Structure formats: structure tokens, C-alpha cells
Amino acid sequence: MSTTWTLVTDFARARLYREEPEGPPYLLGTRENPVLQGDSRDPGDPARDHFARELGLLLARGAVDGHCDRIVLVAPPNMIMDIRRHLVPHAKACAVESWPVDLGGCAGADIEATLLETGARA
């Protein structure tokens, strides 16, 4: 059985979900960018790169340890690019879908409703 993780993130916070057979996705956890100061949208910002690396490692652990075999990234386009850059090859192969939208600042219930509505759960 395929297990899909959906990472919804912006430059400041992230929410990781596991696809459920029925109903809304299950929230596995949240992360805050620990070094964010101000708006971290500049491509060369070390805080943004640090957070993308941290999220890439989280996804890599899930893929390598067999907790997921499909990854959906929901984030602003530049953040998707940054996260993909930090994925190990096995996790890159699992990252099958990207949704270039910024839902990171939305409430959890709104994110879950959007994921169900748009079919972002692969």
C-alpha cells in the first residue's frame, strides 16, 4: 500500500500530513523556521535555506526509513525548488507532485479542507 506525505510550507512554518484512506489527511507534525527574522523570501537568505534543508532532511528520513513512498510538496515555487535541492536521491524519487501555492499561513482546518477539495493528496 502506498503511503503519501504532503508537506505544506512557506518560508516560516510547515505542516506535514499523511494521506488517510478516508477523511481528511492526518497531521504528523508542524515545524517553525527557527532562524527566521523578518521576511525570508530572498533566494539567498540563509534562514530560508536552513529551513529548506531541515524540511528536506525530514522528508528524506521518512522516505529512506520507509514511512512514505510518495511526497507532495505544497509551497511557493521558490520554496519547492529549495526543498528539492536538499532532498537525497531516494526522497527526490518519492517527490512525485508539487503544488506551487502558498498555504503556509492558513489555519490547519483550512489547509486540510483545501487538500481534500483540490485533490493535492496524491
C-alpha positions as CSV (number, residue, x, y, z in Angstrom):
1,M,0.0,0.0,0.0
2,S,1.3,3.4,-1.0
3,T,1.8,6.0,1.8
4,T,1.7,9.6,0.8
5,W,3.1,12.5,2.8
6,T,2.0,16.0,2.0
7,L,4.3,18.9,3.1
8,V,2.5,22.3,3.3
9,T,5.0,25.0,3.9
10,D,6.0,28.6,3.4
11,F,9.2,30.3,4.5
12,A,8.2,30.4,8.2
13,R,6.3,27.3,9.0
14,A,5.5,23.8,7.8
15,R,2.8,21.2,8.4
16,L,3.4,17.5,7.4
17,Y,0.3,15.4,6.7
18,R,-0.1,11.7,5.9
19,E,-2.8,10.7,3.4
20,E,-5.7,8.8,5.0
21,P,-7.9,6.3,3.0
22,E,-11.0,8.1,4.3
23,G,-11.5,11.6,5.5
24,P,-9.0,14.5,6.0
25,P,-5.3,14.0,6.0
26,Y,-3.7,13.2,9.3
27,L,-1.4,15.9,10.7
28,L,2.0,14.2,11.6
29,G,3.6,17.4,12.9
30,T,4.5,21.1,12.5
31,R,7.8,23.0,12.2
32,E,8.6,26.6,12.6
33,N,11.6,28.2,11.0
34,P,13.9,28.6,14.0
35,V,16.2,31.2,12.4
36,L,13.6,33.3,10.6
37,Q,14.0,37.1,11.1
38,G,11.6,39.2,9.0
39,D,10.6,38.2,5.6
40,S,12.7,35.3,4.3
41,R,11.6,35.4,0.7
42,D,15.1,36.4,-0.7
43,P,16.6,33.5,-2.5
44,G,20.0,33.8,-0.9
45,D,18.6,34.2,2.7
46,P,20.4,31.7,5.0
47,A,17.3,31.4,7.2
48,R,15.3,30.2,4.2
49,D,18.0,27.8,3.1
50,H,18.4,26.4,6.6
51,F,14.6,25.7,6.8
52,A,14.5,24.1,3.4
53,R,17.4,21.9,4.4
54,E,15.7,20.9,7.6
55,L,12.5,20.0,5.7
56,G,14.5,18.1,3.1
57,L,16.1,16.0,5.8
58,L,12.7,15.3,7.4
59,L,11.3,14.1,4.1
60,A,14.5,12.1,3.4
61,R,14.2,10.3,6.7
62,G,10.6,9.4,6.0
63,A,11.4,8.1,2.6
64,V,14.6,6.2,3.5
65,D,13.0,4.7,6.6
66,G,10.0,3.5,4.6
67,H,7.4,5.7,6.3
68,C,6.4,7.2,2.9
69,D,6.9,6.3,-0.7
70,R,5.2,9.4,-2.2
71,I,5.7,13.0,-1.3
72,V,3.6,16.0,-2.3
73,L,5.1,19.5,-1.8
74,V,2.7,22.4,-1.4
75,A,4.6,25.6,-1.2
76,P,5.6,28.8,-3.0
77,P,7.6,27.9,-6.1
78,N,10.9,29.1,-4.8
79,M,10.5,27.1,-1.6
80,I,9.7,23.9,-3.6
81,M,12.9,24.5,-5.5
82,D,14.9,25.0,-2.3
83,I,13.5,21.8,-0.6
84,R,14.1,19.7,-3.7
85,R,17.7,20.9,-3.8
86,H,18.2,19.4,-0.3
87,L,16.5,16.0,-0.9
88,V,18.6,12.8,-1.2
89,P,18.1,10.8,-4.4
90,H,15.7,8.4,-2.8
91,A,13.5,11.2,-1.5
92,K,13.7,13.0,-4.8
93,A,12.3,9.9,-6.5
94,C,9.3,10.0,-4.0
95,A,8.6,13.7,-4.5
96,V,6.1,13.0,-7.3
97,E,4.0,16.1,-7.2
98,S,4.3,19.8,-6.4
99,W,1.6,22.4,-5.9
100,P,3.1,25.9,-6.2
101,V,0.8,27.7,-3.9
102,D,1.3,29.4,-0.5
103,L,-0.9,27.9,2.1
104,G,1.7,28.1,4.9
105,G,-0.1,31.0,6.7
106,C,-3.5,29.3,6.6
107,A,-5.2,27.7,9.6
108,G,-4.8,23.9,9.8
109,A,-8.5,23.3,9.1
110,D,-8.4,25.5,6.0
111,I,-5.3,23.6,4.8
112,E,-6.9,20.2,5.3
113,A,-10.1,21.4,3.5
114,T,-8.1,22.7,0.6
115,L,-6.1,19.4,0.3
116,L,-9.4,17.5,0.2
117,E,-11.0,19.9,-2.2
118,T,-8.2,20.2,-4.7
119,G,-7.0,16.7,-4.6
120,A,-3.5,17.7,-3.5
121,R,-3.4,14.3,-1.8
122,A,-1.8,12.2,-4.4
